[in-house]
Amino acid sequence: GWMTKLSEKPDSAGFGRLLEQGQTVKEEAAPAAAPAAKSDKRITAAEVRKHNKEEDVWIIVNNKVYDCTEYLDLHPGGADSILINAGEDSTEDFVAIHSTKATKMLDKFYIGDLDTTSVAEEDEVQDII
């Protein structure tokens, strides 16, 4: 398949530089039910949408907000695959193609939880319009 072991990935896919930065990748990574660094910070969907440029990229995955700016150059799928969802909820696209190992790697970029009431309020406004 297209997902191979780390030892089979070329440095050009970003893995060599990722490991040089001192990050370890565990083969038996558990699903990321909750980020390692718990944050009480709530971030609105409107705030996330402001961070939609290459020099400032936030994404939402499973109602958690991640600042992926530093990871763009390291991403094996290329920066564009993150940028296409910059400032938005990326859950569906992320879950569809990433392993539990990749999901666990998100922890490093976690900055807070999505304020889900802000999403519900925006949906109500859209229904009125």
Backbone bond lengths (Angstrom), bond angles and torsions (degrees), N, CA, C in turn:
res aa  C-N    CA-C-N  psi(-1)  N-CA   C-N-CA  omega(-1)  CA-C   N-CA-C  phi
1 G - - - 1.439 - - 1.518 111.16 -
2 W 1.321 114.77 178.86 1.458 120.42 -177.41 1.518 112.45 -78.22
3 M 1.341 117.05 -18.14 1.467 119.14 177.23 1.531 107.47 -95.66
4 T 1.303 116.61 109.36 1.455 120.91 -177.73 1.515 110.07 -110.30
5 K 1.318 115.44 173.51 1.460 120.14 178.43 1.519 110.06 -68.41
6 L 1.327 115.15 154.44 1.455 122.57 -179.16 1.528 111.64 -53.46
7 S 1.344 117.17 -39.82 1.458 120.42 -177.69 1.524 112.46 -65.18
8 E 1.320 116.81 -20.13 1.463 120.91 -179.54 1.519 112.90 -93.55
9 K 1.354 117.42 -2.87 1.466 121.27 -178.39 1.533 109.40 -87.76
10 P 1.304 117.25 134.18 1.467 119.72 176.14 1.523 110.60 -74.52
11 D 1.346 116.48 153.76 1.458 121.03 176.41 1.520 110.89 -56.61
12 S 1.325 117.33 -31.99 1.455 120.42 -177.76 1.523 112.19 -65.26
13 A 1.325 117.73 -15.64 1.456 120.68 178.05 1.523 110.98 -82.85
14 G 1.339 116.93 0.98 1.452 120.72 176.55 1.516 114.07 101.04
15 F 1.327 118.22 -16.79 1.451 119.80 -174.87 1.526 112.99 -68.91
16 G 1.311 117.81 -36.08 1.464 119.91 179.90 1.512 111.39 -61.69
17 R 1.311 116.91 -45.76 1.459 120.48 -179.93 1.515 111.24 -71.18
18 L 1.308 118.54 -32.68 1.443 121.43 179.04 1.524 110.28 -62.19
19 L 1.326 115.84 -43.95 1.455 119.79 179.95 1.522 111.79 -71.59
20 E 1.332 117.38 -30.60 1.460 120.36 177.05 1.516 111.18 -63.69
21 Q 1.306 117.37 -27.00 1.457 121.51 -179.60 1.521 111.48 -78.87
22 G 1.306 116.89 3.40 1.449 120.86 174.36 1.522 114.38 89.46
23 Q 1.307 117.50 10.31 1.460 120.14 177.68 1.511 108.60 -84.96
24 T 1.309 115.90 137.82 1.454 119.18 176.23 1.515 108.70 -104.73
25 V 1.305 115.56 146.39 1.449 121.28 179.16 1.517 106.95 -117.63
26 K 1.330 116.61 119.27 1.462 121.38 -179.04 1.514 109.63 -92.88
27 E 1.313 115.77 134.73 1.457 120.56 179.98 1.526 111.30 -68.02
28 E 1.358 117.24 -33.23 1.453 120.17 -175.42 1.522 111.36 -102.40
29 A 1.315 117.39 40.86 1.457 122.01 -177.44 1.530 111.18 -60.82
30 A 1.323 115.07 134.75 1.457 121.49 178.41 1.531 109.44 -84.31
31 P 1.312 116.64 158.49 1.471 118.81 177.23 1.527 110.59 -59.75
32 A 1.314 115.75 143.56 1.459 120.89 -177.34 1.521 110.00 -86.30
33 A 1.326 116.11 82.27 1.454 120.30 179.69 1.523 110.46 -71.37
34 A 1.339 115.84 -38.78 1.458 120.35 178.44 1.524 108.15 -143.44
35 P 1.317 117.95 142.31 1.457 120.73 179.18 1.520 111.43 -62.24
36 A 1.323 115.81 149.36 1.452 121.17 -179.74 1.525 110.84 -62.94
37 A 1.322 116.35 -44.13 1.457 121.04 -179.94 1.531 107.97 -93.91
38 K 1.326 116.49 98.37 1.466 120.81 -177.54 1.523 108.67 -70.38
39 S 1.304 115.17 133.77 1.450 121.08 178.92 1.520 108.96 -124.97
40 D 1.331 115.79 138.12 1.454 120.04 176.11 1.521 110.72 -91.16
41 K 1.323 116.03 1.62 1.461 120.10 -177.37 1.527 110.66 -71.42
42 R 1.319 115.75 130.20 1.459 123.10 175.45 1.526 107.42 -106.25
43 I 1.324 115.80 131.16 1.455 121.55 -177.13 1.526 108.16 -121.08
44 T 1.323 116.86 129.40 1.461 120.54 -178.80 1.522 110.54 -77.47
45 A 1.326 114.71 157.19 1.467 120.36 177.32 1.525 109.66 -61.80
46 A 1.328 117.08 -35.43 1.474 120.75 179.14 1.527 110.71 -62.99
47 E 1.321 117.16 -38.61 1.470 120.49 178.53 1.523 110.27 -67.66
48 V 1.316 117.51 -42.27 1.468 121.21 179.32 1.529 109.88 -59.69
49 R 1.332 117.20 -42.35 1.469 120.90 -178.04 1.532 112.91 -60.36
50 K 1.321 117.89 -24.55 1.479 121.38 178.62 1.529 111.74 -69.47
51 H 1.311 117.30 -21.03 1.469 122.81 -174.69 1.529 108.98 -102.36
52 N 1.340 115.58 69.35 1.467 121.57 -172.22 1.522 113.40 -127.12
53 K 1.329 116.05 25.99 1.468 120.44 179.96 1.520 110.24 -120.54
54 E 1.309 115.64 159.47 1.462 120.91 -176.31 1.527 112.92 -55.38
55 E 1.336 117.49 -33.56 1.462 120.01 -179.08 1.530 112.86 -87.12
56 D 1.333 116.84 2.00 1.464 121.41 -178.06 1.532 108.43 -161.39
57 V 1.344 116.89 91.00 1.465 121.65 -172.15 1.523 111.46 -119.54
58 W 1.334 114.79 115.58 1.458 120.87 172.19 1.525 107.71 -114.97
59 I 1.331 115.61 144.75 1.460 120.73 174.13 1.529 108.71 -133.78
60 I 1.312 115.23 161.80 1.467 122.11 175.67 1.526 107.51 -114.30
61 V 1.341 115.68 130.93 1.456 121.54 173.34 1.528 106.49 -135.87
62 N 1.318 116.10 120.81 1.464 121.98 -179.88 1.534 112.71 52.78
63 N 1.331 115.55 45.93 1.471 123.15 178.04 1.529 114.00 63.00
64 K 1.312 116.71 21.46 1.461 122.54 173.87 1.525 107.22 -117.80
65 V 1.332 116.44 143.10 1.457 121.33 -176.10 1.529 108.92 -105.26
66 Y 1.340 114.66 135.40 1.456 121.64 -177.66 1.521 109.90 -129.22
67 D 1.342 115.86 137.06 1.462 121.75 173.65 1.524 106.69 -95.85
68 C 1.324 116.10 104.23 1.467 121.82 -174.84 1.525 113.36 -97.56
69 T 1.314 117.66 10.75 1.460 121.66 -175.44 1.535 112.11 -53.25
70 E 1.323 117.18 -48.55 1.466 121.24 -177.12 1.525 112.72 -69.39
71 Y 1.313 117.51 -18.99 1.462 121.14 -175.13 1.526 113.69 -91.96
72 L 1.327 117.63 -10.31 1.470 120.27 -175.17 1.524 112.91 -51.59
73 D 1.333 117.44 -50.26 1.467 121.13 -177.04 1.526 112.83 -70.85
74 L 1.326 117.18 -16.77 1.461 121.06 -176.98 1.524 112.92 -96.37
75 H 1.310 116.66 -14.17 1.465 120.41 -173.71 1.526 111.28 -65.93
76 P 1.335 117.27 123.63 1.464 120.64 -177.65 1.530 113.19 -59.37
77 G 1.312 118.00 -29.32 1.466 121.52 179.61 1.517 113.27 -86.29
78 G 1.327 116.81 1.52 1.453 121.13 -179.43 1.515 112.25 90.42
79 A 1.311 116.00 157.00 1.458 121.94 -178.48 1.520 112.07 -63.11
80 D 1.320 117.82 -35.78 1.465 120.76 -176.02 1.525 112.81 -59.92
81 S 1.326 116.82 -31.91 1.456 118.99 -178.77 1.532 111.89 -70.85
82 I 1.328 117.47 -19.53 1.467 121.26 172.86 1.528 109.12 -90.59
83 L 1.319 116.23 -43.59 1.464 120.78 -176.93 1.524 113.27 -60.93
84 I 1.320 117.42 -29.59 1.464 120.26 -179.09 1.531 111.55 -61.97
85 N 1.336 116.81 -24.64 1.465 122.05 179.29 1.528 112.88 -111.79
86 A 1.316 117.36 12.80 1.465 121.18 -177.18 1.520 110.93 -58.01
87 G 1.320 115.89 131.22 1.451 121.31 178.52 1.516 114.31 78.76
88 E 1.322 116.94 10.76 1.472 120.55 -175.02 1.523 111.21 -133.81
89 D 1.317 114.77 174.79 1.455 121.36 174.50 1.530 108.31 -78.36
90 S 1.315 116.15 117.40 1.464 122.71 -176.60 1.517 112.26 -105.17
91 T 1.309 117.16 9.04 1.460 121.08 -172.30 1.524 113.08 -52.26
92 E 1.311 117.01 -52.25 1.467 120.15 -175.56 1.528 111.55 -60.49
93 D 1.331 117.20 -47.73 1.463 120.65 179.98 1.523 111.71 -66.93
94 F 1.326 117.11 -40.97 1.459 120.81 -177.94 1.520 111.15 -64.57
95 V 1.314 116.38 -51.74 1.469 121.57 -176.74 1.529 111.52 -62.83
96 A 1.323 116.81 -33.10 1.461 120.91 -176.75 1.525 112.94 -64.52
97 I 1.333 118.23 -29.94 1.464 118.96 -173.01 1.525 116.22 -124.13
98 H 1.331 118.95 -5.00 1.470 120.23 -175.59 1.526 112.64 -104.70
99 S 1.317 114.82 145.10 1.457 122.40 177.25 1.527 110.00 -78.71
100 T 1.325 116.44 171.52 1.463 119.92 174.99 1.524 110.78 -64.50
101 K 1.323 116.33 -29.45 1.464 120.36 177.02 1.531 110.05 -63.49
102 A 1.308 116.94 -45.49 1.469 121.01 178.75 1.524 110.31 -65.53
103 T 1.321 116.93 -38.38 1.459 120.73 178.28 1.522 110.19 -62.06
104 K 1.307 117.04 -41.36 1.467 121.78 179.20 1.534 110.90 -64.31
105 M 1.322 116.84 -33.51 1.468 120.69 -179.84 1.526 111.64 -65.47
106 L 1.317 118.27 -21.50 1.464 121.48 178.24 1.527 112.23 -61.04
107 D 1.328 117.27 -28.57 1.461 121.04 -176.58 1.531 112.91 -49.70
108 K 1.316 116.24 -38.13 1.463 120.39 -178.02 1.525 112.17 -61.95
109 F 1.326 117.37 -25.00 1.458 121.90 -174.00 1.532 113.10 -105.98
110 Y 1.321 116.99 5.55 1.454 122.74 -178.01 1.528 110.83 -67.09
111 I 1.346 116.58 131.01 1.471 119.72 179.00 1.528 112.99 -124.45
112 G 1.322 118.62 -10.82 1.461 120.17 177.80 1.513 111.61 163.70
113 D 1.327 114.34 176.97 1.463 120.98 179.06 1.518 109.89 -96.42
114 L 1.313 115.41 147.30 1.455 120.56 175.41 1.524 108.74 -69.34
115 D 1.318 116.24 132.98 1.454 121.58 173.79 1.527 106.20 -76.86
116 T 1.320 116.33 95.50 1.466 120.25 -173.62 1.528 112.27 -67.20
117 T 1.328 118.03 -20.49 1.467 118.97 175.77 1.525 109.96 -67.50
118 S 1.334 117.47 -30.65 1.470 120.10 178.77 1.531 110.30 -67.70
119 V 1.306 117.58 -33.16 1.466 121.78 178.40 1.523 109.40 -70.63
120 A 1.321 117.12 -43.68 1.464 121.22 -179.77 1.537 110.48 -62.98
121 E 1.344 116.84 -41.15 1.459 120.84 179.26 1.528 110.66 -63.79
122 E 1.322 117.01 -41.74 1.476 120.47 179.04 1.515 111.01 -65.35
123 D 1.341 117.29 -37.38 1.460 120.95 178.13 1.527 110.72 -63.71
124 E 1.343 115.97 -39.30 1.467 119.95 178.47 1.522 111.04 -64.15
125 V 1.335 117.11 -41.68 1.455 121.42 178.57 1.527 109.68 -62.22
126 Q 1.336 117.47 -42.87 1.460 121.07 179.28 1.526 111.22 -63.25
127 D 1.317 117.42 -36.61 1.460 121.35 178.77 1.532 110.80 -65.05
128 I 1.330 117.21 -34.49 1.453 121.66 179.85 1.526 111.12 -71.99
129 I 1.324 115.62 -38.84 1.472 121.00 -177.91 1.453 110.59 -73.13
